Amino acid sequence: MTSTETHSDAHAVEDGLAVVATAAAVASADPGTAVDRDAVASAGPDSGPRFERVQFASDDLEEARSSLESVYDGRQFRARATGEPFAFRFASAGDSRLSLQTGTFTAHLQGVIPWSRDYAMSWFRSGSVTVDYPVGQLTSEGSRPFLTPTETSFAFSMTPHRHGIVHVDAAFLEAVASERHAGPPQRIVFDYAAVPTDESLAAWRTTLGEVTPLIVGEETPALARHAAQQALVRGMLDLFPWRAIDVPDALRTERTRRLRQAAEYVHAYADQAITSADIAAAAGMHTRTLQLLMSEHLGSSPTNYVRHVRLDRARQDLLSSEPGSVLVSDVARKWGFGNLGRFSASYSARFGEYPRDTLAR
């Protein structure tokens, strides 16, 4: 891959944001941090959410640090100069569904990003970042796009950098994802460790280049902006493996994040021999605590929750199979049900029909 191909996505966003306002206009403010914020009101009830553009620029390290901490509602941001002249630029354009952002920060930066339901994908044109979150760590690799964890706080440490970000409202991404999994909008859990293929990266960069002018253009018609945002989200869904997780909305809070992590562990490892102790350990709690929380919030024991998830997976397999291509008994065994009669009874109680009827449909 050539250098031009590697950085074409970053250039696409930067060029698109230049349509909103030139970098020279931002840099001309004096002194300290220049702030340019403009919100364009919707033309009517059907014109979609309000378009907004924001830009910052500064050559003062402390002011730049404070500006970014405010933009991301962060905590404990700390900056360290490199000994070279410092420069800071930040630009964002879009609406509450989806916005595109670019940033330059020529010093080291670390801090904490608080809990959020929204989804964000980043890529670096220069520099790198390491992200630490409760169940893992990730480090950016060159200009390859990566996703930051959602519905959990995380700490980050950045070198001097230039980067781009796609920020997507949770409800919007989950509504678009429902086109793929054919269910109601649900939390989407991406595989943060996955490495996109060259083909998927090429497709993503092509899409990004095509839709950026529409997303960041102030005069873009509402329907055109919405279509461009949908296309970009579909590109994100194509870039990384993901799974829709059916967890109650009540679990999608900062206070209940450990129980949500337990539910996500079940969904991720439902095809394996997991126990209540395994689930509790994955969520960082005692087995008894897990039992009490599941009973309170889900009305289920850990064992029954695992059974329900496996029944749901068996139903998905049956619905996606052609009659005659699989046996109900094979699907039952795949998901840990050794007794076909008990499987059929449990299946019927959950879905109101027998598994053979689902397969016939």
N, C-alpha and C positions, 0 to 999 in steps of 0.2 A: 504494500500500500504506500503510495507517495505521501509526502508531507502535505501537499495540497488536499488530497483526499482525507487525510487524517483530521485536518482542522476545518474542513468545509462546514461542519455543523456549527462550530463556534462563529465562523465568519457569517453564516446565514443569519444568526440571531443578532450579531453586532450590526450587520448591514441593515437588518429590518428595524432595529431600534433607532438607527440613524435616520430613518424616515420620520420618526416621531420628533426628534430634535437632534441637532448636530452636537458632536462632542465639544466643538468650539463654543457653542452657546452655553454649555454647562461650565466650561472652564473659565469663562469670562467673568463670572461673579467674583466679588472681592469684598472682604477677605475671608479666609477660613473655609468652612464648608458651604458649598453652594447647593441649595435645595430648589429643585424645580418640580412642583407637584401640580397636576392638573387633572380634574375629573370632568368628563364630558357626559352630561345628563342624557338619559334615554329619551328618544323622541316620542315614545308612547308606551302603553302597557304591553305591547307585543314585541318591543324592540330589544328585549333582552337586558341583562345586567349592565350597569354603567361602566363605560370604558375609563380606565385610569392610567396615567403615566407618572412615574416618579423617577427623579434623577438626583444623585448626590455627587459632589466632587470636592476633594480637599487635598492639601499637601501637609496637613497637620495630623500626626499619628493618633493623638488622643481624641481629637474630634472625629476622625474616621472610625476609630474603634467604637466610640459612643453611638455614632450614627448606625453602624451595622447592628449593634446590640439592640437598638430601638427597632430597626426594621424587622428583625427576626424575633423580637420579644425574647431575646436571649438572656442568659445569666452568666456572670463571672467571666465576661470577655476580657482577655488579656492580650496585649500586642507587644511585640519586641522588634525593634528596628534592626536592619541589617548593616548599617553603616553607609549605605548608598542613599541618594535622595529618595524621599518617600513620595508615592503617588497613590491616590485612591479615586476610583470611579465606580459608580453603581447606577444601573438603569433598569427599570421594570416597566412593562407595558402589557395591558390586557384587561381582564375583568375578573369578577369574583369566581368565575368558573375555571379560568386558566390564564396564567400570565407567563411571559418569557422575561428572564432576567440575565444580565451580564454584570460581571464585576472584575475589577482590578484592585489588588491590595498587595503592595510591594514590601510587605513586612510579614513576620510570623504572627499567626493569630490562633488563639485557642479559646474554648469556652464551652458552654452547655446550651443545647437547644431543648426547650421544654416539650412536654407531651403535645402532640398534635395529631388530628385525624387525617390531615391532608397528605397528598402524595407528592414527592419531589424527586426529580431525576436531574443529576448534574454531570458535567464533563469538564475537564480541565484543558485549556489551551497551553498553559504552562503551570508548573508547580504541582502540588499533590496535597491530599488530605487523608488522615486516618480517623476513622469513626469508631468509637467504643460504645456499645449498647448492652443492655442486660444479658443478652444471650450470645454475644459474639463481637467480632471486630472486622472491619473492612478497610482496605486501603485502595485509593484510586490507582489505576494503572494507565499511564500516558493519557491519551485523550478519550479512552474508552468510557462510554456512559455508565453510570451506576446509580442505584436507588438508595436513598437514605431511609432508615427505619421509620415506620409510622406507628402511632399510638404507643409511643414510649419516648422517654427522654434519652438523649445521647450526648456524649462529649466528643469534641472534635479537636484536631490539631492540624493547622494548615501551614505550609510553607508559603513564601511569596508566590502569588498566583494570578492567573487570569482564568475565569471560568464562566460557564453558562448554566442556567437552571431552567427547567420547566416545572412550574408549580401548579398543581391541579387540586381543585376542591374535591374532597372525598366523595360527596354525593354525585358529582358529575362523572368522575372516573368509574364509580361503581355502577352507575346507570348505563354507561357505554359498555362496560364489561358484561352486563346482563345480556347483551346481544349474543355473547359467545356461550355462556353457560345456561342460557334459557331458563333461568330462575329469577326470583326477585333480586333487586340490588342487594349485594352482600359485601362484607369486608373482603378485600383482595389481599392475599399474602403472596408477595413475590419471592422468588429465590434470589436472595441478595448475592450469593456466591456464584451464580451462573455467569458464564462468559458468552456474550452474544456471538453468533456466527458472523463471518465476513459478509454473507449475503443479507442477513438481517440488519447489520450495521449500514450497509449500502442503501437498503430500502428506507431505513430510518432517516438517514441524512438527506435522501432525496425528498422525502415527505417534509422534513423540517425546512428545507430550502424553499419548498413550494408554498407552505402555509404561513411562514413567518411574516411576510408582508401583510397578509390578511389579518393575522392576529394582532399585530402591533399598529396597524394603520387606523388612525382616528376616524377616517371617513368610510371605513369598510362597512357595508350594510350588515345589519344584525344577523340575518340568516347566513350570509357568507362567512362571518366570523365564527358562528356556531358550527358550521360545517367544517371549517378549518380546524377548530379545536377538537371536534370529534375525530378527525383524521389523525391528528397528532396523538391523541390518547390511544387510538387503535394501533398506531405505530409502537407506542410504549408496550402495549399488551403483546405485540408480536416480538418484541425485542427480548423479553425475559419470561421464563416459565412462571406461572402463577396458579393459584387455586382460590376459588371463592369459598369463604368460610362462613357457614351459617351460624353465627353467634348472636344472641339477643342484643339489641341496642343498649340495654342496661349494662352490658359487660364492656362496652366500648367507651369507658371512662378511665381517667388516670387512677382513680381509687380502686377499680376492679381489674387493673391490667394483669395481675398475676393469675386470676381465674381465666381471663381471656387467653393468656399464654398456655394455660393448661388445656383449654378447649382446642387451641390451634395445634398443640402437640398431638392430641388425639386424632385430629384430621390428617396430620402429616404422617402418622405412623399407624393408622387404623389397619393396615395390611400386615402388621407385625404383632407378635405376642407381647403386648404391653400390659402392665399391671397398674393398679392404683398408686403403688409406690413409685413406679416410673413416671407417671403423670405428675405426681406431687413434686418429685425431685426436679423435673424439667421446669416447673414453675417456681421453684425455690420455696416450697412450703412443706409442712408436715402432712402426712396422709390424712390425719384426723381433721386438720384445717381444710384440706381439699374436700373431704366428705361434707363438712358443715357448709362450706361456701357453695358447693354444687347443689346441695339440698335447698339452700336459701334462695339462690338466684336462678337455678335451672330446674328445680323440682325433680332432681334425679340424683342417683348415686353415680360415682365414677364408672362402675361396671355397666349400669344401664345406659349411660351416655355413650360409652364405647359401642355397645350393642346397637344403639340407634344410628350412630354414624355409619357403622358397617351395613346396616339395613339400607341406609340411604345410598351407599356406594353400590350395593347389589342392585338396587332399583335403577341407578344410572346405567349400569352394565346391561341390564335387561332391556331398558328402553333404547339403548344404542345398538342392540344386536338384532340381526335379521332372524326371524323364526326359522328354526332348523339349523342355524349356524352354531348355537351353543345349547347346552342342557342346563336346566334350572339347578340340577344337583351340582354341576361344575361351578356355577356362580356361587352357590351357597357355600361350598367348600372353600372357594377362593377367599371368602370373607369370614371364614372361621366358624361356619355353622355345619357341624358334622351330622346332625339329625335333620333330615329333610322335612319330616313332619312338623317338628318344632319351628324350623325356619319358616315354613309356609304359614303356620299359625301366627307367629310374631309379625311376619310380613303383612298378613291380612289385617291384623289389629292396627298396624301403623298406617297402612295405605288404603285400606278399604277394598282391596282386591287381592287375589292370589297371584304369586309370581308367574305362574304359567299364563295368566290373563295379561299381565304386563308384557310378557315376551310376545304374545300373540298380537298385541297392538303395535 
